[in-house]
Amino acid sequence: MKIHRIETCSGEIRWACSENSEDFYLLNGSLESFTKTREVVTPKRILSPVVPPAIYVIGHNYAEDVELARAEAGSYPVVVMKAASTVIACGDSIELPDSATSVQIDYEGELAIVIGKRAKNVPIESVSEYILGYTIANDVTARDWQRSGAGGQWVRAKNFDTFCPLGPSIVTADSLNLNNGLRIRTWLNKTLRQEDTTTSMLFTIEDIVAHLSKSNTLLPGTIILTGTPAGTGKQQDPPAYLKSGDTITIEIDGIGFLKNPVT
């Protein structure tokens, strides 16, 4: 099932499901338990799939990306966080900052986990019980702030407004074939820049959720970005950072396309 968060023509914010992005049916309930109704609804606007209580970001989780970054894979995932104010929907604009300026704004196409129920100290074998589904994320990052503009840590670089496009929907886990891996592809305008599958992740979905839940209670709606494949803008020769007028499109098998212009 594909779950959308929508604004109705009357201005209500509701949950709805659609298999073809054309015919929408209202859902009753919450992230922990939805019930499909027979009530047809026409969205005025498709919103970001959730308003997350927390956003966790996993770094250096694809082997080729680690190699190109000249980093070392550790025993535990690299974890950063984003603020909820970074979230925008599919179709919304990634805004280049006009204060705290950066000339090295980069894209990172990623599979995002959506937590469906309160999770704490979850054993690896039980992780699937706590996942509602998956969506697409773009972990937009100001590389100059990541490298030298914020004391050598990553949080500021990843927390500018509009730096976390999400969407277009949450696809429930039972609708995806995760065992064979999901292909992730990212285009900068019409040029393919990233392509890999989730089988290349160094830390699996189960590893990540179990690890995070040891120290933090993961509330329903929590988003976890699982890392980006090689091919980001900084890894191009010459580097290809975002500029006004660009469009970033990320595709993940079974989920769809997340497309955002840059302004």
C-alpha positions as CSV (number, residue, x, y, z in Angstrom):
1,M,0.0,0.0,0.0
2,K,1.1,3.6,-0.8
3,I,0.2,6.0,2.0
4,H,0.1,9.7,1.3
5,R,-0.4,12.7,3.6
6,I,-2.6,15.2,1.8
7,E,-4.3,18.5,2.0
8,T,-7.9,18.2,1.0
9,C,-9.8,20.8,-1.0
10,S,-11.4,21.9,2.2
11,G,-8.0,22.5,3.8
12,E,-7.9,19.4,6.1
13,I,-4.7,17.4,6.5
14,R,-5.6,13.7,6.1
15,W,-4.0,10.3,5.3
16,A,-5.0,8.6,2.1
17,C,-3.9,5.7,0.0
18,S,-3.4,5.3,-3.7
19,E,-1.9,2.7,-5.9
20,N,-1.8,4.8,-9.1
21,S,-1.4,8.4,-7.7
22,E,-4.7,9.2,-9.3
23,D,-7.4,7.5,-7.3
24,F,-7.2,8.3,-3.6
25,Y,-9.1,6.8,-0.7
26,L,-9.1,8.2,2.8
27,L,-7.5,6.3,5.7
28,N,-8.7,6.3,9.2
29,G,-6.3,5.8,12.2
30,S,-2.7,6.7,12.7
31,L,0.8,5.6,11.7
32,E,0.5,2.7,14.2
33,S,-2.7,1.4,12.6
34,F,-4.5,2.5,9.4
35,T,-7.9,1.4,8.1
36,K,-8.8,2.0,4.4
37,T,-12.2,3.5,3.8
38,R,-14.2,3.6,0.6
39,E,-14.4,7.4,0.7
40,V,-12.8,8.8,-2.4
41,V,-10.8,12.1,-2.0
42,T,-9.2,14.5,-4.4
43,P,-6.0,16.0,-2.9
44,K,-5.5,19.7,-3.3
45,R,-1.8,19.1,-2.5
46,I,0.4,16.1,-1.7
47,L,2.4,16.9,1.4
48,S,5.6,15.3,2.9
49,P,4.7,11.7,4.0
50,V,5.2,12.6,7.7
51,V,6.0,15.4,10.0
52,P,8.8,13.4,11.8
53,P,9.5,13.7,15.5
54,A,13.1,12.9,14.7
55,I,15.2,12.4,11.6
56,Y,18.3,10.2,11.9
57,V,20.9,10.2,9.1
58,I,23.3,7.3,8.5
59,G,26.7,8.3,6.9
60,H,29.2,6.2,4.9
61,N,26.9,3.2,4.5
62,Y,27.8,2.2,0.9
63,A,31.1,0.6,0.2
64,E,32.0,2.6,-3.0
65,D,31.0,5.9,-1.3
66,V,33.3,5.0,1.7
67,E,36.2,4.3,-0.7
68,L,35.7,7.6,-2.6
69,A,35.4,9.5,0.6
70,R,38.7,8.0,1.8
71,A,36.8,7.1,5.0
72,E,36.9,3.9,7.1
73,A,34.0,1.7,7.8
74,G,33.6,1.5,11.6
75,S,32.0,-1.1,13.9
76,Y,28.9,1.1,14.3
77,P,27.0,3.3,11.9
78,V,27.9,7.0,11.6
79,V,24.8,8.9,12.9
80,V,23.8,12.5,12.3
81,M,20.4,14.2,12.9
82,K,18.3,16.7,10.9
83,A,15.7,19.1,12.2
84,A,12.0,18.7,11.2
85,S,12.3,22.2,9.7
86,T,14.4,20.7,6.9
87,V,11.5,18.6,5.5
88,I,9.8,19.5,2.2
89,A,7.5,17.6,-0.1
90,C,8.1,16.2,-3.5
91,G,7.9,19.2,-5.9
92,D,8.8,21.8,-3.3
93,S,11.9,23.8,-3.9
94,I,15.3,23.2,-2.4
95,E,16.3,26.7,-1.5
96,L,20.0,27.8,-1.8
97,P,20.7,29.8,1.4
98,D,21.1,33.6,1.1
99,S,22.6,33.9,4.6
100,A,25.1,31.4,6.1
101,T,25.9,31.1,2.4
102,S,27.3,28.0,0.8
103,V,28.6,27.4,-2.8
104,Q,28.8,23.6,-2.3
105,I,25.2,22.4,-1.9
106,D,25.1,18.7,-2.7
107,Y,22.5,16.0,-3.2
108,E,22.3,12.5,-1.6
109,G,19.7,10.1,-2.8
110,E,18.6,7.7,0.0
111,L,16.1,5.1,1.1
112,A,14.4,6.3,4.2
113,I,12.8,4.0,6.9
114,V,9.5,5.2,8.5
115,I,9.0,3.9,12.0
116,G,5.4,2.7,12.6
117,K,5.3,2.1,16.4
118,R,7.3,3.0,19.5
119,A,10.6,1.2,19.4
120,K,13.1,0.8,22.2
121,N,15.8,-1.9,22.6
122,V,14.6,-3.8,19.6
123,P,16.3,-7.1,18.8
124,I,17.5,-7.4,15.2
125,E,15.1,-10.3,14.5
126,S,12.1,-8.1,15.5
127,V,13.0,-4.9,13.6
128,S,10.4,-5.5,10.8
129,E,7.6,-5.3,13.4
130,Y,8.4,-1.7,14.1
131,I,8.7,-0.4,10.5
132,L,5.6,1.0,8.8
133,G,7.3,1.4,5.4
134,Y,9.8,3.3,3.3
135,T,10.0,6.5,1.4
136,I,12.6,8.4,-0.6
137,A,14.9,11.1,0.9
138,N,17.4,13.6,-0.4
139,D,20.0,14.3,2.3
140,V,20.9,17.8,1.0
141,T,24.2,18.9,2.4
142,A,26.4,22.1,2.4
143,R,29.8,20.5,1.9
144,D,31.8,23.6,2.8
145,W,29.9,23.8,6.1
146,Q,30.4,20.1,6.6
147,R,34.2,20.4,6.0
148,S,35.2,23.6,7.8
149,G,32.2,25.8,8.6
150,A,30.9,24.2,11.8
151,G,33.7,22.9,13.9
152,G,34.4,19.8,11.9
153,Q,31.0,18.1,12.5
154,W,28.1,17.5,10.1
155,V,25.0,18.7,11.8
156,R,25.0,22.3,10.6
157,A,25.7,21.3,7.0
158,K,22.6,19.1,6.9
159,N,20.2,21.3,8.7
160,F,19.5,24.3,6.5
161,D,15.8,24.8,5.8
162,T,14.5,22.7,2.9
163,F,17.5,20.2,3.1
164,C,15.4,17.1,3.5
165,P,13.0,16.4,0.7
166,L,10.8,13.4,1.4
167,G,8.2,11.5,-0.6
168,P,6.2,11.1,-2.5
169,S,4.5,8.4,-0.3
170,I,5.2,5.8,2.3
171,V,5.2,2.3,0.7
172,T,4.4,-0.3,3.3
173,A,7.1,-3.0,3.8
174,D,4.8,-5.8,2.6
175,S,4.7,-4.1,-0.9
176,L,8.5,-4.2,-1.4
177,N,10.9,-7.0,-2.1
178,L,13.7,-5.9,0.2
179,N,15.5,-9.2,0.0
180,N,16.7,-8.7,-3.5
181,G,17.6,-5.1,-2.9
182,L,16.0,-1.9,-4.2
183,R,17.7,0.1,-6.9
184,I,18.5,3.8,-6.1
185,R,19.1,6.2,-9.0
186,T,19.7,10.0,-8.8
187,W,19.6,12.4,-11.7
188,L,21.0,15.9,-11.7
189,N,18.8,17.5,-14.4
190,K,19.0,14.8,-17.1
191,T,22.4,13.3,-16.1
192,L,22.4,10.1,-14.1
193,R,24.8,10.6,-11.1
194,Q,24.0,7.8,-8.6
195,E,23.1,4.2,-9.2
196,D,23.4,1.3,-6.7
197,T,21.2,-1.1,-4.8
198,T,20.4,-1.4,-1.1
199,T,22.3,-4.7,-1.1
200,S,25.5,-2.6,-1.1
201,M,24.7,-1.1,2.4
202,L,27.4,-1.9,4.9
203,F,24.8,-1.8,7.8
204,T,21.5,-3.3,7.0
205,I,18.1,-1.9,7.9
206,E,17.9,-4.3,10.8
207,D,21.4,-3.3,12.0
208,I,20.5,0.4,11.9
209,V,17.1,0.3,13.7
210,A,18.3,-2.1,16.4
211,H,21.4,0.1,17.0
212,L,19.5,3.4,17.2
213,S,16.8,1.9,19.5
214,K,19.5,1.0,22.1
215,S,20.0,4.6,23.0
216,N,16.9,6.3,21.7
217,T,13.2,5.6,21.8
218,L,12.1,5.7,18.1
219,L,8.6,7.3,18.1
220,P,6.0,6.6,15.3
221,G,6.9,8.8,12.3
222,T,10.6,8.8,13.0
223,I,12.6,8.9,9.7
224,I,15.9,7.1,9.3
225,L,18.0,7.9,6.2
226,T,20.0,4.8,5.4
227,G,23.0,6.3,3.6
228,T,23.8,7.4,0.0
229,P,25.6,5.6,-2.8
230,A,28.6,6.9,-4.6
231,G,28.1,9.6,-7.2
232,T,27.3,12.7,-5.2
233,G,28.2,16.1,-6.5
234,K,31.5,16.4,-4.6
235,Q,32.7,13.1,-6.2
236,Q,32.3,14.4,-9.7
237,D,35.3,15.7,-11.7
238,P,34.9,18.6,-11.6
239,P,32.5,18.7,-8.7
240,A,28.8,19.3,-9.7
241,Y,27.1,21.2,-6.9
242,L,23.5,22.4,-7.0
243,K,22.7,25.8,-8.6
244,S,19.5,27.7,-9.1
245,G,17.5,26.2,-12.0
246,D,18.7,22.6,-11.4
247,T,16.3,19.7,-10.8
248,I,17.2,16.7,-8.6
249,T,15.2,13.4,-9.3
250,I,15.6,10.3,-7.2
251,E,14.0,7.0,-8.1
252,I,13.8,3.9,-5.9
253,D,12.3,0.7,-7.1
254,G,8.7,0.1,-5.9
255,I,8.5,3.6,-4.3
256,G,8.6,6.0,-7.2
257,F,10.2,9.4,-7.9
258,L,11.2,12.2,-5.6
259,K,11.7,15.3,-7.7
260,N,12.6,18.8,-6.5
261,P,13.7,22.0,-8.2
262,V,16.5,24.2,-6.9
263,T,15.9,27.9,-6.4
